[in-house]
Amino acid sequence: MTVDNPLDAPEVVEADSETVKCDGSGGALGHPRVWLNMEGRGQIDCPYCDRRFVLKPGAAGKAGH
């Protein structure tokens, strides 16, 4: 799910590539690690914790994990 308003996300993280991982950053209180791909949209929200990952301006969009 992607939403354009950054105020809708509980946390916004700038990313260096379109592929990011998220585990909730809560240690034992986090969630299973998932790999997310922005697929050219420039941002993606984690389906577990709603953390929003936004591609940094000027970052090379294509990269693997």
C-alpha contacts under 8 A as a table, 3 or more apart, distances in Angstrom:
res1	aa1	res2	aa2	distance
1	M	44	I	6.71
1	M	45	D	5.78
1	M	46	C	7.80
1	M	47	P	7.17
2	T	43	Q	6.93
2	T	44	I	5.43
2	T	45	D	5.78
3	V	6	P	7.50
3	V	8	D	7.36
3	V	45	D	7.94
5	N	8	D	5.75
5	N	9	A	7.91
6	P	9	A	5.78
6	P	12	V	7.29
6	P	52	R	7.99
7	L	10	P	7.50
9	A	12	V	6.56
9	A	45	D	7.90
9	A	50	D	6.10
9	A	51	R	6.03
9	A	52	R	5.93
10	P	50	D	6.66
10	P	51	R	6.04
10	P	52	R	7.73
11	E	50	D	7.71
11	E	51	R	5.04
11	E	52	R	6.12
12	V	51	R	6.06
12	V	52	R	4.72
12	V	53	F	5.87
12	V	54	V	7.03
13	V	51	R	7.41
13	V	52	R	6.11
13	V	53	F	4.82
13	V	54	V	6.14
14	E	53	F	5.80
14	E	54	V	4.90
14	E	55	L	5.73
14	E	56	K	5.44
15	A	18	E	7.25
15	A	20	V	7.19
15	A	53	F	6.22
15	A	54	V	5.80
15	A	55	L	4.84
15	A	56	K	5.60
16	D	55	L	6.10
16	D	56	K	5.87
16	D	59	A	5.47
16	D	60	A	7.09
16	D	61	G	7.60
17	S	20	V	6.94
17	S	55	L	6.38
17	S	56	K	8.00
17	S	59	A	6.56
17	S	60	A	6.27
17	S	61	G	5.19
17	S	62	K	6.17
17	S	63	A	5.63
17	S	64	G	7.90
18	E	37	N	5.54
18	E	38	M	5.02
18	E	39	E	6.78
18	E	40	G	7.39
18	E	42	G	7.09
18	E	43	Q	7.81
18	E	55	L	6.46
18	E	61	G	5.26
18	E	62	K	5.94
18	E	63	A	6.50
19	T	35	W	6.84
19	T	36	L	5.62
19	T	37	N	4.45
19	T	38	M	6.47
19	T	62	K	7.77
19	T	63	A	6.49
19	T	64	G	6.15
19	T	65	H	6.41
20	V	35	W	5.69
20	V	36	L	5.32
20	V	37	N	6.52
20	V	53	F	7.62
20	V	65	H	7.33
21	K	33	R	6.61
21	K	34	V	5.52
21	K	35	W	4.39
21	K	36	L	6.06
22	C	25	S	7.41
22	C	33	R	5.47
22	C	34	V	5.46
22	C	35	W	6.60
22	C	36	L	7.77
22	C	46	C	7.03
23	D	26	G	7.53
23	D	30	G	5.81
23	D	31	H	5.14
23	D	32	P	5.52
23	D	33	R	4.21
23	D	34	V	6.48
24	G	27	G	7.71
24	G	29	L	7.77
24	G	30	G	4.33
24	G	31	H	5.38
24	G	32	P	7.84
24	G	33	R	7.76
24	G	48	Y	7.72
24	G	49	C	6.24
24	G	51	R	7.93
25	S	30	G	5.62
26	G	29	L	4.71
26	G	30	G	4.01
26	G	31	H	7.68
27	G	30	G	5.30
28	A	31	H	7.99
31	H	48	Y	6.96
31	H	49	C	7.94
36	L	44	I	7.33
36	L	46	C	7.40
37	N	44	I	7.31
38	M	41	R	5.42
38	M	42	G	5.86
38	M	43	Q	5.53
38	M	44	I	5.44
39	E	42	G	7.60
40	G	61	G	7.36
41	R	44	I	7.55
42	G	54	V	5.89
42	G	55	L	5.19
42	G	61	G	7.98
43	Q	52	R	6.92
43	Q	53	F	5.39
43	Q	54	V	4.27
43	Q	55	L	6.02
44	I	52	R	5.73
44	I	53	F	5.36
44	I	54	V	6.74
45	D	50	D	5.28
45	D	51	R	5.57
45	D	52	R	4.32
45	D	53	F	6.20
46	C	49	C	5.72
46	C	50	D	4.72
46	C	51	R	5.36
46	C	52	R	6.41
46	C	53	F	7.89
47	P	50	D	5.78
55	L	59	A	6.66
55	L	61	G	7.33
56	K	59	A	5.37
60	A	63	A	7.47
